[in-house]
């Protein structure tokens, strides 16, 4: 079964009260053993709208991600976040289909994985198919692995886009190298004809620490 995720982009506007939210969120996560892939790591904005904190949280399924946010237990925590930060959050479905690489990336020497976190509005679906075909070669070359690839999504807070994509790489340097490679830049030129995107390259955690962002 495909995993589910919270895909979160936020700007903290009240740092003092945000600590109250953070502590409540941490307590919730510890009780429910919620892992995360990204928690506000160093990032580079490549395209589109910039938020200064980005988080990716993993759940057993898309349904579990939606249900957790809607639960009476989590609702007051979400209200705390809304009061202290401008937040765009969506539940997104993970990808369990064919991958461009033979195996998912693994951290090297304790270094965190690198991720692409991308939100997309597609204006030309047929041309976007050309982009999807064009990325196969550079993704294989750089060992990319789809975590999320345009599956179901549900807007939880703020504003969203039609499509969400997350890819993992061995490290941030590899994630950047893939983006700036000749093969991907050719594909990117196609995507820009067919879609608008918010795109960050970001550092993940070295392990599956509990969500405390």
One Martini backbone bead per residue (centre of mass of N, CA, C, O) as a GRO file, in nm:
protein
  213
    1UNK     BB    1   0.097   0.036   0.021
    2UNK     BB    2   0.066   0.354   0.003
    3UNK     BB    3   0.162   0.625   0.127
    4UNK     BB    4   0.141   0.913   0.339
    5UNK     BB    5   0.125   1.286   0.348
    6UNK     BB    6   0.260   1.580   0.473
    7UNK     BB    7   0.255   1.893   0.295
    8UNK     BB    8   0.461   2.161   0.419
    9UNK     BB    9   0.423   2.527   0.414
   10UNK     BB   10   0.592   2.793   0.606
   11UNK     BB   11   0.537   3.102   0.803
   12UNK     BB   12   0.657   3.255   1.072
   13UNK     BB   13   0.490   3.518   1.288
   14UNK     BB   14   0.510   3.374   1.596
   15UNK     BB   15   0.768   3.253   1.766
   16UNK     BB   16   0.670   3.222   2.057
   17UNK     BB   17   0.392   3.065   2.005
   18UNK     BB   18   0.515   2.840   1.828
   19UNK     BB   19   0.627   2.673   2.064
   20UNK     BB   20   0.356   2.564   2.160
   21UNK     BB   21   0.296   2.410   1.907
   22UNK     BB   22   0.552   2.238   1.891
   23UNK     BB   23   0.505   2.087   2.162
   24UNK     BB   24   0.226   1.969   2.090
   25UNK     BB   25   0.320   1.819   1.837
   26UNK     BB   26   0.530   1.641   1.970
   27UNK     BB   27   0.340   1.493   2.159
   28UNK     BB   28   0.164   1.370   1.939
   29UNK     BB   29   0.389   1.220   1.783
   30UNK     BB   30   0.489   1.037   2.013
   31UNK     BB   31   0.219   0.884   2.059
   32UNK     BB   32   0.206   0.803   1.723
   33UNK     BB   33   0.472   0.754   1.568
   34UNK     BB   34   0.573   1.000   1.381
   35UNK     BB   35   0.732   1.040   1.092
   36UNK     BB   36   1.003   1.205   0.910
   37UNK     BB   37   1.176   1.357   0.631
   38UNK     BB   38   1.109   1.667   0.688
   39UNK     BB   39   1.256   1.954   0.902
   40UNK     BB   40   1.352   2.251   0.820
   41UNK     BB   41   1.572   2.249   0.625
   42UNK     BB   42   1.792   2.312   0.411
   43UNK     BB   43   1.728   2.541   0.131
   44UNK     BB   44   1.628   2.577  -0.223
   45UNK     BB   45   1.488   2.802  -0.436
   46UNK     BB   46   1.383   2.744  -0.773
   47UNK     BB   47   1.060   2.798  -0.764
   48UNK     BB   48   0.837   3.025  -0.687
   49UNK     BB   49   0.697   2.999  -0.392
   50UNK     BB   50   0.805   3.115  -0.068
   51UNK     BB   51   0.889   2.926   0.211
   52UNK     BB   52   1.074   2.893   0.528
   53UNK     BB   53   0.913   2.615   0.583
   54UNK     BB   54   0.962   2.253   0.555
   55UNK     BB   55   0.739   1.958   0.551
   56UNK     BB   56   0.759   1.587   0.586
   57UNK     BB   57   0.505   1.346   0.655
   58UNK     BB   58   0.452   1.011   0.759
   59UNK     BB   59   0.212   0.763   0.655
   60UNK     BB   60   0.052   0.467   0.588
   61UNK     BB   61  -0.164   0.666   0.442
   62UNK     BB   62  -0.375   0.881   0.301
   63UNK     BB   63  -0.608   0.838   0.500
   64UNK     BB   64  -0.436   0.885   0.756
   65UNK     BB   65  -0.356   1.179   0.693
   66UNK     BB   66  -0.642   1.295   0.688
   67UNK     BB   67  -0.744   1.191   0.966
   68UNK     BB   68  -0.538   1.327   1.152
   69UNK     BB   69  -0.615   1.624   1.087
   70UNK     BB   70  -0.939   1.571   1.157
   71UNK     BB   71  -0.898   1.518   1.438
   72UNK     BB   72  -0.980   1.614   1.755
   73UNK     BB   73  -0.687   1.599   1.863
   74UNK     BB   74  -0.552   1.793   1.631
   75UNK     BB   75  -0.714   2.059   1.597
   76UNK     BB   76  -0.578   2.247   1.819
   77UNK     BB   77  -0.298   2.237   1.684
   78UNK     BB   78  -0.376   2.364   1.413
   79UNK     BB   79  -0.468   2.633   1.541
   80UNK     BB   80  -0.196   2.716   1.649
   81UNK     BB   81  -0.059   2.735   1.374
   82UNK     BB   82  -0.255   2.945   1.245
   83UNK     BB   83  -0.173   3.168   1.472
   84UNK     BB   84   0.168   3.148   1.394
   85UNK     BB   85   0.115   3.076   1.078
   86UNK     BB   86   0.172   3.047   0.740
   87UNK     BB   87  -0.021   2.781   0.581
   88UNK     BB   88   0.057   2.506   0.364
   89UNK     BB   89  -0.154   2.208   0.342
   90UNK     BB   90  -0.119   1.856   0.246
   91UNK     BB   91  -0.252   1.562   0.147
   92UNK     BB   92  -0.056   1.285   0.017
   93UNK     BB   93   0.017   1.045  -0.216
   94UNK     BB   94   0.200   0.793  -0.266
   95UNK     BB   95   0.448   0.598  -0.447
   96UNK     BB   96   0.422   0.244  -0.611
   97UNK     BB   97   0.568   0.248  -0.873
   98UNK     BB   98   0.770   0.288  -1.110
   99UNK     BB   99   1.120   0.342  -1.124
  100UNK     BB  100   1.422   0.499  -1.227
  101UNK     BB  101   1.542   0.314  -1.006
  102UNK     BB  102   1.648   0.024  -0.840
  103UNK     BB  103   1.685   0.204  -0.571
  104UNK     BB  104   1.677   0.358  -0.297
  105UNK     BB  105   1.818   0.590  -0.129
  106UNK     BB  106   2.112   0.628   0.078
  107UNK     BB  107   2.284   0.726   0.322
  108UNK     BB  108   2.603   0.893   0.362
  109UNK     BB  109   2.775   0.918   0.639
  110UNK     BB  110   2.508   1.055   0.783
  111UNK     BB  111   2.376   1.191   0.559
  112UNK     BB  112   2.129   1.347   0.423
  113UNK     BB  113   1.888   1.356   0.233
  114UNK     BB  114   1.750   1.458  -0.073
  115UNK     BB  115   1.491   1.695  -0.188
  116UNK     BB  116   1.202   1.722  -0.380
  117UNK     BB  117   0.958   1.991  -0.356
  118UNK     BB  118   0.645   1.987  -0.547
  119UNK     BB  119   0.422   2.226  -0.693
  120UNK     BB  120   0.146   2.190  -0.938
  121UNK     BB  121   0.024   2.353  -1.239
  122UNK     BB  122  -0.156   2.233  -1.510
  123UNK     BB  123  -0.214   2.357  -1.854
  124UNK     BB  124  -0.072   2.106  -2.035
  125UNK     BB  125  -0.111   1.775  -2.038
  126UNK     BB  126   0.033   1.681  -2.300
  127UNK     BB  127   0.304   1.827  -2.251
  128UNK     BB  128   0.359   1.696  -1.973
  129UNK     BB  129   0.416   1.414  -2.087
  130UNK     BB  130   0.685   1.496  -2.212
  131UNK     BB  131   0.822   1.556  -1.947
  132UNK     BB  132   0.789   1.276  -1.813
  133UNK     BB  133   0.971   1.141  -2.031
  134UNK     BB  134   1.234   1.329  -2.005
  135UNK     BB  135   1.316   1.245  -1.693
  136UNK     BB  136   1.417   0.952  -1.694
  137UNK     BB  137   1.723   0.980  -1.745
  138UNK     BB  138   1.815   1.179  -1.516
  139UNK     BB  139   1.697   1.012  -1.283
  140UNK     BB  140   1.870   0.761  -1.330
  141UNK     BB  141   2.152   0.898  -1.314
  142UNK     BB  142   2.076   1.023  -1.000
  143UNK     BB  143   1.888   0.828  -0.825
  144UNK     BB  144   1.592   0.869  -0.830
  145UNK     BB  145   1.291   0.886  -0.603
  146UNK     BB  146   0.961   0.831  -0.569
  147UNK     BB  147   0.733   0.942  -0.324
  148UNK     BB  148   0.576   1.148  -0.510
  149UNK     BB  149   0.322   1.121  -0.805
  150UNK     BB  150   0.030   1.261  -0.849
  151UNK     BB  151  -0.167   1.188  -0.651
  152UNK     BB  152  -0.358   1.217  -0.417
  153UNK     BB  153  -0.528   1.514  -0.279
  154UNK     BB  154  -0.562   1.731   0.024
  155UNK     BB  155  -0.665   2.016   0.150
  156UNK     BB  156  -0.596   2.156   0.478
  157UNK     BB  157  -0.430   2.435   0.425
  158UNK     BB  158  -0.471   2.701   0.251
  159UNK     BB  159  -0.275   2.659  -0.032
  160UNK     BB  160  -0.274   2.498  -0.355
  161UNK     BB  161  -0.224   2.235  -0.589
  162UNK     BB  162  -0.281   1.986  -0.818
  163UNK     BB  163   0.028   1.889  -0.781
  164UNK     BB  164   0.251   1.637  -0.636
  165UNK     BB  165   0.615   1.622  -0.575
  166UNK     BB  166   0.855   1.366  -0.463
  167UNK     BB  167   1.212   1.343  -0.429
  168UNK     BB  168   1.490   1.128  -0.382
  169UNK     BB  169   1.833   1.150  -0.261
  170UNK     BB  170   2.138   1.097  -0.135
  171UNK     BB  171   2.167   1.419  -0.165
  172UNK     BB  172   2.173   1.751  -0.220
  173UNK     BB  173   2.390   1.752  -0.438
  174UNK     BB  174   2.239   1.554  -0.624
  175UNK     BB  175   1.979   1.716  -0.651
  176UNK     BB  176   2.120   1.958  -0.789
  177UNK     BB  177   2.259   1.814  -1.022
  178UNK     BB  178   2.000   1.725  -1.157
  179UNK     BB  179   1.870   2.000  -1.208
  180UNK     BB  180   2.146   2.111  -1.371
  181UNK     BB  181   2.126   1.924  -1.582
  182UNK     BB  182   2.089   1.885  -1.911
  183UNK     BB  183   1.851   1.687  -1.907
  184UNK     BB  184   1.666   1.855  -1.713
  185UNK     BB  185   1.667   2.129  -1.859
  186UNK     BB  186   1.515   2.020  -2.100
  187UNK     BB  187   1.264   1.934  -1.942
  188UNK     BB  188   1.201   2.208  -1.809
  189UNK     BB  189   1.125   2.357  -2.069
  190UNK     BB  190   0.868   2.191  -2.101
  191UNK     BB  191   0.727   2.246  -1.831
  192UNK     BB  192   0.706   2.562  -1.872
  193UNK     BB  193   0.483   2.514  -2.101
  194UNK     BB  194   0.273   2.332  -1.890
  195UNK     BB  195   0.368   2.474  -1.605
  196UNK     BB  196   0.344   2.555  -1.256
  197UNK     BB  197   0.592   2.608  -0.983
  198UNK     BB  198   0.688   2.489  -0.662
  199UNK     BB  199   1.047   2.474  -0.570
  200UNK     BB  200   1.242   2.253  -0.363
  201UNK     BB  201   1.561   2.202  -0.214
  202UNK     BB  202   1.614   1.956   0.052
  203UNK     BB  203   1.692   1.859   0.367
  204UNK     BB  204   1.700   1.588   0.550
  205UNK     BB  205   1.715   1.333   0.754
  206UNK     BB  206   1.912   1.078   0.890
  207UNK     BB  207   1.636   0.991   1.014
  208UNK     BB  208   1.331   0.892   1.201
  209UNK     BB  209   1.226   1.136   1.337
  210UNK     BB  210   1.022   1.305   1.526
  211UNK     BB  211   0.778   1.525   1.500
  212UNK     BB  212   0.877   1.900   1.565
  213UNK     BB  213   0.784   2.149   1.367
   0.00000   0.00000   0.00000
